[in-house]
Amino acid sequence: MSTTLSGQPAAGPRYVFDNDSAHAPDQHRCLADLLDPITTARLAATGVTDGWHCLDVGAGGGSVAVWLAGQVAPSGRVLATDIKPVRIPAAPGLRVARHDIVRDPLPEAGYDLIHARLVLRHLPGRSAALGKLVRALRPGGWLQVDEFDTSYGPPLLMPDAAAQELYGTFVAARLRLMERAGVDPTWGQHAPAAMRRAGLVGVDPQVRLQVWRAGSPGTRLLAHSTRHLRDAFVAEGMTDQQLADVRALLADPAFAAVSCAIYSVQGRRP
Protein backbone atom coordinates (compact mmCIF):
# COMPACT_ATOMS: atom_id res chain seq x y z
CA MET A 1 0.00 0.00 0.00
CA SER A 2 1.26 3.49 -0.81
CA THR A 3 1.63 5.87 2.12
CA THR A 4 1.78 9.58 2.68
CA LEU A 5 4.97 11.36 3.69
CA SER A 6 3.95 10.74 7.30
CA GLY A 7 3.62 6.99 6.61
CA GLN A 8 -0.18 6.89 6.81
CA PRO A 9 -2.55 5.57 4.09
CA ALA A 10 -3.85 8.30 1.80
CA ALA A 11 -6.96 8.50 -0.34
CA GLY A 12 -6.81 11.25 -2.94
CA PRO A 13 -9.49 12.66 -5.24
CA ARG A 14 -10.15 11.15 -8.64
CA TYR A 15 -8.81 13.40 -11.38
CA VAL A 16 -9.97 13.54 -14.98
CA PHE A 17 -6.81 11.70 -16.15
CA ASP A 18 -6.70 8.83 -13.64
CA ASN A 19 -3.39 7.05 -13.02
CA ASP A 20 -5.33 3.83 -12.44
CA SER A 21 -6.60 3.83 -16.02
CA ALA A 22 -5.13 1.43 -18.55
CA HIS A 23 -4.66 4.53 -20.72
CA ALA A 24 -2.39 6.27 -18.20
CA PRO A 25 0.95 4.97 -19.58
CA ASP A 26 0.13 6.34 -23.03
CA GLN A 27 -0.93 9.63 -21.45
CA HIS A 28 2.41 9.92 -19.66
CA ARG A 29 4.38 9.04 -22.81
CA CYS A 30 2.54 11.66 -24.85
CA LEU A 31 3.11 14.33 -22.21
CA ALA A 32 6.79 13.41 -21.82
CA ASP A 33 7.37 13.60 -25.57
CA LEU A 34 5.61 16.96 -25.76
CA LEU A 35 6.80 18.68 -22.59
CA ASP A 36 9.97 17.09 -21.22
CA PRO A 37 12.30 19.01 -23.57
CA ILE A 38 10.72 22.28 -22.40
CA THR A 39 10.61 21.30 -18.74
CA THR A 40 14.13 19.94 -18.42
CA ALA A 41 15.73 22.82 -20.32
CA ARG A 42 14.21 25.29 -17.90
CA LEU A 43 15.07 23.20 -14.86
CA ALA A 44 18.67 22.92 -16.05
CA ALA A 45 18.84 26.71 -16.21
CA THR A 46 18.35 26.89 -12.43
CA GLY A 47 21.76 25.26 -12.02
CA VAL A 48 20.33 22.14 -10.37
CA THR A 49 23.29 19.94 -9.54
CA ASP A 50 24.90 17.47 -7.17
CA GLY A 51 23.64 17.81 -3.61
CA TRP A 52 20.33 19.58 -4.29
CA HIS A 53 17.14 18.37 -2.63
CA CYS A 54 14.23 18.43 -5.09
CA LEU A 55 10.49 17.76 -5.02
CA ASP A 56 8.46 16.77 -8.09
CA VAL A 57 4.75 17.21 -7.26
CA GLY A 58 2.17 15.23 -9.22
CA ALA A 59 5.01 13.38 -10.89
CA GLY A 60 2.74 11.22 -13.08
CA GLY A 61 4.93 8.87 -15.10
CA GLY A 62 8.08 10.06 -13.35
CA SER A 63 10.15 11.11 -16.37
CA VAL A 64 11.04 14.52 -14.91
CA ALA A 65 11.75 13.07 -11.46
CA VAL A 66 14.14 10.51 -12.94
CA TRP A 67 15.90 13.28 -14.90
CA LEU A 68 16.23 15.37 -11.73
CA ALA A 69 17.66 12.40 -9.84
CA GLY A 70 20.39 12.16 -12.44
CA GLN A 71 21.17 15.86 -12.09
CA VAL A 72 21.53 15.85 -8.29
CA ALA A 73 23.54 12.60 -8.06
CA PRO A 74 25.46 11.37 -6.23
CA SER A 75 24.75 13.24 -2.99
CA GLY A 76 21.42 14.93 -3.72
CA ARG A 77 17.94 13.45 -3.54
CA VAL A 78 14.58 13.78 -5.24
CA LEU A 79 11.13 13.10 -3.83
CA ALA A 80 8.46 12.32 -6.44
CA THR A 81 4.87 12.50 -5.20
CA ASP A 82 1.46 11.76 -6.64
CA ILE A 83 -1.92 10.80 -5.25
CA LYS A 84 -1.45 7.54 -7.18
CA PRO A 85 2.30 7.12 -7.66
CA VAL A 86 2.13 3.65 -9.20
CA ARG A 87 3.57 4.79 -12.55
CA ILE A 88 6.76 6.36 -11.19
CA PRO A 89 9.79 4.10 -11.81
CA ALA A 90 12.57 3.38 -9.36
CA ALA A 91 15.85 5.23 -9.86
CA PRO A 92 18.98 5.89 -7.78
CA GLY A 93 18.48 8.87 -5.50
CA LEU A 94 14.72 8.93 -6.11
CA ARG A 95 12.14 8.41 -3.37
CA VAL A 96 8.46 7.96 -4.27
CA ALA A 97 5.56 8.79 -1.94
CA ARG A 98 1.83 9.04 -2.10
CA HIS A 99 0.85 12.63 -1.32
CA ASP A 100 -2.13 14.93 -1.82
CA ILE A 101 -0.83 18.48 -2.15
CA VAL A 102 -4.22 19.86 -1.08
CA ARG A 103 -4.59 17.93 2.18
CA ASP A 104 -1.19 16.55 3.20
CA PRO A 105 1.65 18.55 4.81
CA LEU A 106 5.05 19.31 3.35
CA PRO A 107 8.18 20.11 5.36
CA GLU A 108 8.88 23.80 5.72
CA ALA A 109 11.99 25.06 3.90
CA GLY A 110 12.91 21.54 2.83
CA TYR A 111 13.80 21.85 -0.87
CA ASP A 112 16.18 23.69 -3.16
CA LEU A 113 13.89 23.09 -6.17
CA ILE A 114 10.22 22.19 -6.55
CA HIS A 115 8.57 21.32 -9.84
CA ALA A 116 4.83 20.97 -10.54
CA ARG A 117 3.52 20.23 -14.04
CA LEU A 118 -0.15 20.23 -14.96
CA VAL A 119 -1.09 19.88 -11.30
CA LEU A 120 -2.45 23.15 -9.96
CA ARG A 121 -4.95 23.57 -12.82
CA HIS A 122 -6.81 20.55 -11.41
CA LEU A 123 -7.15 21.93 -7.87
CA PRO A 124 -10.00 24.14 -6.62
CA GLY A 125 -7.66 25.11 -3.77
CA ARG A 126 -4.76 25.92 -6.09
CA SER A 127 -3.84 29.17 -4.29
CA ALA A 128 -3.46 27.37 -0.96
CA ALA A 129 -1.50 24.56 -2.61
CA LEU A 130 0.80 27.10 -4.27
CA GLY A 131 1.42 28.75 -0.92
CA LYS A 132 2.32 25.37 0.57
CA LEU A 133 4.87 24.81 -2.21
CA VAL A 134 6.44 28.23 -1.63
CA ARG A 135 6.78 27.57 2.10
CA ALA A 136 8.44 24.22 1.34
CA LEU A 137 11.27 26.03 -0.48
CA ARG A 138 14.49 26.94 1.23
CA PRO A 139 15.45 30.63 1.02
CA GLY A 140 16.73 31.14 -2.52
CA GLY A 141 15.04 27.95 -3.68
CA TRP A 142 13.33 27.65 -7.04
CA LEU A 143 9.74 26.80 -7.93
CA GLN A 144 8.90 25.87 -11.52
CA VAL A 145 5.27 25.53 -12.57
CA ASP A 146 4.51 24.20 -16.06
CA GLU A 147 0.92 24.59 -17.25
CA PHE A 148 -1.35 24.70 -20.28
CA ASP A 149 -3.88 27.27 -21.38
CA THR A 150 -6.21 25.03 -23.38
CA SER A 151 -8.64 27.83 -24.17
CA TYR A 152 -6.33 28.67 -27.10
CA GLY A 153 -5.45 26.50 -30.08
CA PRO A 154 -7.09 27.57 -33.35
CA PRO A 155 -7.10 25.38 -36.46
CA LEU A 156 -4.81 26.40 -39.32
CA LEU A 157 -5.36 23.84 -42.06
CA MET A 158 -8.21 21.35 -42.44
CA PRO A 159 -9.00 18.89 -45.24
CA ASP A 160 -12.47 20.40 -45.75
CA ALA A 161 -15.30 22.32 -44.07
CA ALA A 162 -16.72 19.21 -42.41
CA ALA A 163 -13.34 18.51 -40.79
CA GLN A 164 -13.17 22.09 -39.53
CA GLU A 165 -16.61 21.74 -37.94
CA LEU A 166 -15.69 18.38 -36.38
CA TYR A 167 -12.50 19.79 -34.89
CA GLY A 168 -14.41 22.71 -33.42
CA THR A 169 -16.92 20.30 -31.88
CA PHE A 170 -14.11 18.24 -30.38
CA VAL A 171 -12.23 21.22 -28.94
CA ALA A 172 -15.40 22.67 -27.40
CA ALA A 173 -16.41 19.32 -25.88
CA ARG A 174 -12.93 18.84 -24.43
CA LEU A 175 -13.02 22.29 -22.86
CA ARG A 176 -16.45 21.62 -21.32
CA LEU A 177 -15.52 18.24 -19.87
CA MET A 178 -12.37 19.64 -18.29
CA GLU A 179 -14.30 22.49 -16.69
CA ARG A 180 -16.95 20.03 -15.49
CA ALA A 181 -14.16 18.03 -13.80
CA GLY A 182 -13.01 21.14 -11.92
CA VAL A 183 -10.05 22.01 -14.15
CA ASP A 184 -9.24 25.66 -14.89
CA PRO A 185 -8.22 25.42 -18.58
CA THR A 186 -6.80 28.96 -18.52
CA TRP A 187 -4.74 28.69 -15.35
CA GLY A 188 -1.43 28.77 -17.18
CA GLN A 189 -1.85 32.44 -18.00
CA HIS A 190 -2.64 33.26 -14.37
CA ALA A 191 0.26 31.31 -12.85
CA PRO A 192 2.89 34.10 -13.00
CA ALA A 193 0.79 36.61 -11.07
CA ALA A 194 -0.28 33.91 -8.60
CA MET A 195 3.35 32.99 -7.95
CA ARG A 196 4.26 36.62 -7.31
CA ARG A 197 1.30 37.02 -4.94
CA ALA A 198 2.49 33.89 -3.11
CA GLY A 199 5.74 35.70 -2.29
CA LEU A 200 8.17 34.56 -4.98
CA VAL A 201 10.62 36.99 -6.53
CA GLY A 202 12.19 37.09 -9.99
CA VAL A 203 9.09 35.46 -11.47
CA ASP A 204 9.97 34.57 -15.04
CA PRO A 205 7.21 33.29 -17.34
CA GLN A 206 7.92 31.76 -20.72
CA VAL A 207 5.20 30.77 -23.16
CA ARG A 208 5.46 28.60 -26.25
CA LEU A 209 3.16 27.90 -29.15
CA GLN A 210 3.71 25.09 -31.61
CA VAL A 211 2.14 23.97 -34.86
CA TRP A 212 0.63 20.54 -34.28
CA ARG A 213 0.58 18.35 -37.38
CA ALA A 214 -0.13 14.68 -37.99
CA GLY A 215 2.30 12.53 -36.01
CA SER A 216 3.46 15.31 -33.67
CA PRO A 217 3.44 14.78 -29.89
CA GLY A 218 0.60 17.28 -29.62
CA THR A 219 -1.72 15.55 -32.06
CA ARG A 220 -0.89 12.20 -30.46
CA LEU A 221 -1.87 13.68 -27.08
CA LEU A 222 -5.18 14.92 -28.49
CA ALA A 223 -5.91 11.58 -30.14
CA HIS A 224 -5.07 9.80 -26.90
CA SER A 225 -7.63 11.92 -25.03
CA THR A 226 -10.43 10.60 -27.27
CA ARG A 227 -9.75 7.15 -25.79
CA HIS A 228 -8.75 8.05 -22.25
CA LEU A 229 -11.73 10.39 -21.82
CA ARG A 230 -14.14 8.52 -24.09
CA ASP A 231 -16.95 8.35 -21.53
CA ALA A 232 -16.63 12.05 -20.71
CA PHE A 233 -16.74 12.99 -24.41
CA VAL A 234 -19.87 10.90 -24.87
CA ALA A 235 -21.42 12.64 -21.87
CA GLU A 236 -20.74 15.93 -23.66
CA GLY A 237 -22.68 14.72 -26.71
CA MET A 238 -20.00 13.25 -28.97
CA THR A 239 -20.44 9.80 -30.52
CA ASP A 240 -17.91 7.02 -30.88
CA GLN A 241 -17.99 7.58 -34.64
CA GLN A 242 -17.17 11.26 -34.18
CA LEU A 243 -14.28 10.38 -31.87
CA ALA A 244 -12.96 7.91 -34.45
CA ASP A 245 -13.29 10.63 -37.10
CA VAL A 246 -11.32 13.02 -34.86
CA ARG A 247 -8.49 10.48 -34.61
CA ALA A 248 -8.49 10.08 -38.39
CA LEU A 249 -8.41 13.87 -38.80
CA LEU A 250 -5.47 14.25 -36.41
CA ALA A 251 -3.56 11.67 -38.49
CA ASP A 252 -4.36 13.41 -41.79
CA PRO A 253 -1.34 15.13 -43.43
CA ALA A 254 -3.71 17.96 -44.40
CA PHE A 255 -4.31 18.82 -40.72
CA ALA A 256 -2.51 21.60 -38.84
CA ALA A 257 -3.51 23.54 -35.74
CA VAL A 258 -1.90 25.87 -33.24
CA SER A 259 -1.09 24.19 -29.95
CA CYS A 260 -2.53 25.25 -26.66
CA ALA A 261 -0.35 27.83 -24.93
CA ILE A 262 2.42 26.09 -22.95
CA TYR A 263 3.58 28.10 -19.93
CA SER A 264 6.73 27.46 -17.92
CA VAL A 265 7.05 29.83 -14.96
CA GLN A 266 9.92 30.07 -12.50
CA GLY A 267 10.32 32.06 -9.31
CA ARG A 268 12.53 32.04 -6.20
CA ARG A 269 11.80 32.26 -2.50
CA PRO A 270 13.48 35.36 -1.03
N, C-alpha and C positions, 0 to 999 in steps of 0.2 A: 504493500500500500504506500502511495506517495504521502509525504508529510509536509507540513508547513515548515518555515524556518525555525519555529519553536519546537518542532518534533511532533506536533499534534495533527490528526487527520483534518483535511480541509475539503470543503465542498464549494466549488465556485459556480458562478452563473453559467448558463449555456449561451455561448455567443453564436452569431450567425454562421461563422465558419468554424465548425466544431472539430477539435483535434481527435475526437473519437471516431469521426466519419472515415469510411474507407477511402474517401476522396482527399483526405488531409495530406497524404504524402505528395500527391500531384500539386495541390495548392502550394505547399512549401517549396517545391521545385520551381514552380512558375514564379513565385515571388523572389526566390533567390536569384534566378536567372535575370529577372528584371531589375532588382533593387540592390543586390549585393555589391556590384561595382560602384554604385553611388555611395552606399553606406560605408563601405570599407575605405574608400578614398578619403572621405571626410573624417572618419575615425582616425586614420593614419595621420592626418594633418594636426591632430591634437598632440602628437608626439608620444602616444601610448607605447610603452616599452617595458622591458624587464623590470619586475618589481611592483608594477601597478596592480591595484585591486579594482576590479571592474564588475559591474552588474548589468546583465542583459535582461530586461523586463519583457515578459510576453515573448519569450525566445522562439516559440513556434517549432520549426524544424531544426533550430540550433546552428545554422550555418554561420551566423555572425558570431555567436558565442565561441564556436570552435576556432574561428579566425582570431578572435581576441585572445584566446588562450595561447595561441601560437605567438602572438605579439608580446605577451607579458612573461613568457617563459624565460629562464627556468624558475625564478623566485616569486613571480607574481601569481595571482589567482583570479579566476572568473567565476561568478555565480550566475547561472542561467535559471530563470524562473518562468513558470507558466501555471495557469490553473489546472492544466492537464499536460504535464511535461513529458508524456510518454514518447514523443517523437524526437527528443533531444539526444544525440548520440554521446557516448562516453569519449572523453579526450583527456590527455594529461593536463593537469592544472585546472580542470573544469569540474565544478560542483553543480549538481542539478537539484532544484527543490520546487516543490509545489507551493505556490504563493498567489494570493489574490491581492493585487495592489490596492484595491478599494478597502478591504477589510483587515488585512494582515499588517503587522508592524514591519518596519525596516529599521536597522540600526542607524542611529544619528551619526553623521559625519564619518561614514564607514567606507566610502568609495572615492577613488580618484577619477573614475569615469563611469557614467551610467548611460545606457542606450535603451531607447524604447521606440519600436517601429510598429506602426499601425495598431497601437494599443489604446491610446487615450481617446481616439475617435469613437471607440465602442462604449465608453464609460459615461454614464450620466453624472457621476461625481468626478469628472476629469480635472477640475480645478483643485480639488482636495488631493487627488492622486498626484498631480503635478507638484503641489507643495510638499508632499511626502518625499518625492524624488529629490527635490532641491535640498531638503533637510538631511537626506542621506549622503549628500556630497560632502567631502572634506573641503575646507577653505581652499579656493583655487581649482577645485575639481570641475570637470566638464560634464554637462548634460547634452546629449544629442537626441533629438526627437525627429523621426522620419515619418511623414504622413502624406496622404493623398488629399486632393480636393477633387472628388468625383462628380462635382456639379459641372465641370468643364470637360470637353472632349468632343468637339464637333467633327462630323464626317467631312472628308475632303474629296474622295473619289468613291463612287458606287457603280456597280455594273448597270443599274437601271433605276427608274423611279420606284419600283416596287421594293427593291433592296434598300433604298434610302428610307422608305416608310418603315420597313421591318426593323432596320437598325434604330430608328427613332423610338419605335415601340419597345424594343429591348432595353435601350438606355433608360427610358422613362420608368419601365417596370423595375429595373435594377435599383434605381434611385429610390423608388417608393418602398421596396422591400427592405432596403438598408435602413431607411428612416423608421419604418415600422419596427425594426429590430432594436431601435434605440441608438443607431449610429448617427453621428453628425458628419454627413458627407463633405462638408466644407471646412472641417476643423483645421485642416492643414494651413489655410490662409490666416487663421486666428492664432496659431501656435506661437509665432514670434512675440506678439503683444502679451499673450498669456505668460510666457516664460519671463518676460521683463517684469510683469506685475508680481510674479512669484519671487522676485528678488535677484534674478540672475543679471549679470553684467556682460557687456560685450556680445550681446545677442546678435547672431549672424545668420540670417536666413538665406538659403539658396533655393531656387526653384528651377525645375527642368520640365520642358515639354519635349515629347518625341513624336515622330510619325510612326504609327503602328500599322504595319502591313502584314500580309499573310505570312505566317511562319515566325513572326517576331515574338519575343517573350510577352509583350503586351496583349497581342491577339490570342496567344495560347492561354493567358490568364483569363481573358474574357470568355473564351470557349469553355474553359474548365468550369467557370461559374455556372454555366447552363446545366451542368451535371451536378455539381456540388449543391447548388441551390435550386434544383429542379422543382421541389415541392413549393418553395416560396414563389418562384416564377409562376407556377400554375395558379397559386392563390391570388396572384396579381392579374390573372386573366390570360396569360400566355398558354398556348397549347404545346404538346410535345412536338408536333410537326413544326410549329414556329421556332421552337428551340433548336430543332435539327437544322432548319433553314438558316438560323443565325450562325450555327457552326460552319455550315457550308459557305456562307457569305464571308466569314472571317478567314477562311482558307482560300478564298478567291483572289487570284493575282490582281484583279481589277479593284480590290478594296484598299482604301487607305483612310485613316482617321487620325486626328490629333489625340494624343494620350490625355489622360487626366493630368492635372498639375501635380508634380512630385516635389514635395517640400522636404528639405533637410535643414534643420535649425539647431544651431549650437549656442550655448551660453555657459558662463562660469559662475560659480559661487564666490562671492567676494571673500 
